């Protein structure tokens, strides 16, 4: 008995759709830090102030804290990138006028 030889072809690349080319920005370190701190501190504050003891109340507080943390993280301003115009000359050093 001889085994049949099966030829394998390399997989064909799939065409990129518009969904594949949309770049989703990653969160910055500031967004992660502010959002995480907001979730932890607001959860702690709401649990202490409400003195919640039921599972439903604790779940509502946790979900509210997560929503608040997401809101804070999304409103942190993104870092600005300033680029010179395409034809602008690049200065090697900054010249400061002086008076004698």
Steps between C-alpha positions, in 0.01 A plus 500: 500500500634828393380827646381758255711809481298816555638822362454799725481845359588804709192683628384784282499840672155632567424845360493774759164655565440848629461357853855362487654833408337711772763574763363495853717707733638324804441653842785707637662441837320804638163367387567162660622657824215752533235243409634235738537742790150631439352150507679397819446824693140554393411139583656534843332834566155387386520176700605684814244780462206277408585220746363256243478140609279332237644344189276711277613829657867403479455399133333832417780691676768300316334560162460871575869521594600323177288739295651797682853367445432453129362853476806646673741296286332611179504869594873512577648708216712305256859613450537743213748431228620810323661449166665760283345565159641290219712775343614670821876517565630318806702713741793323656523751784277768637632852451428750773554871427724673752564866565832643611 
